[in-house]
């Protein structure tokens, strides 16, 4: 999964990705993965639910305000399924 220039999330806020990934492509267990902001490392995270979770929504959490175009979230997240 690639996160490229995501914005519009306030500091301490979150965003649920509207498209769900079919459970067969999710990891066996729940996981948090680090994302980053431009010029700042590990300031955002993504929640990836495991195959057994009924609500398979991926959620991105941000530690800083990303409503300004100079502060966006980036990252690449992968897992074995």
C-alpha positions in Angstrom: 0.0 0.0 0.0 1.3 3.4 -0.9 0.3 6.6 0.9 1.4 9.6 -1.2 0.7 13.1 -0.1 -2.4 12.5 2.1 -3.6 15.6 3.8 -6.7 17.1 5.5 -6.2 15.4 8.9 -5.8 17.6 12.0 -3.2 17.0 14.6 -4.2 14.0 16.8 -6.9 13.1 14.3 -7.5 10.1 12.1 -9.0 9.1 8.7 -10.7 5.8 7.9 -9.8 4.7 4.3 -13.2 4.3 2.6 -12.3 1.4 0.4 -11.9 -1.9 2.3 -9.3 -4.5 1.4 -10.8 -8.0 1.1 -9.9 -10.0 4.2 -8.0 -12.6 2.2 -5.4 -9.9 1.5 -5.0 -8.7 5.1 -2.3 -9.9 7.4 -2.9 -12.7 9.9 -2.7 -10.4 12.9 -3.5 -6.7 13.5 -0.7 -4.3 12.9 0.3 -0.7 13.2 2.8 0.6 10.6 4.8 3.8 10.7 4.2 6.5 8.1 6.0 9.9 7.9 5.5 13.5 7.1 7.8 15.4 4.8 10.9 16.2 6.8 9.6 14.4 9.9 9.9 10.7 10.6 7.2 8.5 12.1 4.7 11.2 12.8 1.8 9.2 11.4 0.7 5.6 11.6 -1.7 3.3 9.8 -3.8 0.6 11.5 -4.1 -2.6 9.4 -6.6 -5.0 10.8 -6.0 -8.8 10.7 -8.0 -11.3 8.6 -10.2 -12.2 11.6 -11.4 -8.6 12.4 -15.0 -8.0 11.4 -14.5 -4.3 10.6 -11.6 -4.4 8.1 -11.3 -0.6 7.9 -7.7 0.8 7.6 -7.2 3.9 9.6 -4.5 6.5 9.3 -3.5 8.5 12.5 -1.6 11.8 12.3 0.4 13.5 15.1 0.6 16.9 13.3 -1.8 19.0 11.3 -1.8 18.0 7.6 -4.3 20.6 6.4 -1.5 22.7 5.0 -0.1 21.5 1.7 3.4 21.6 3.1 2.7 18.9 5.6 1.4 15.7 4.0 1.6 12.0 5.0 3.8 9.6 2.9 4.8 6.0 3.3 4.8 2.5 1.9 3.3 -0.3 4.0 3.4 -4.0 3.0 2.6 -7.3 4.7 2.6 -11.0 3.9 -0.9 -12.5 3.4 
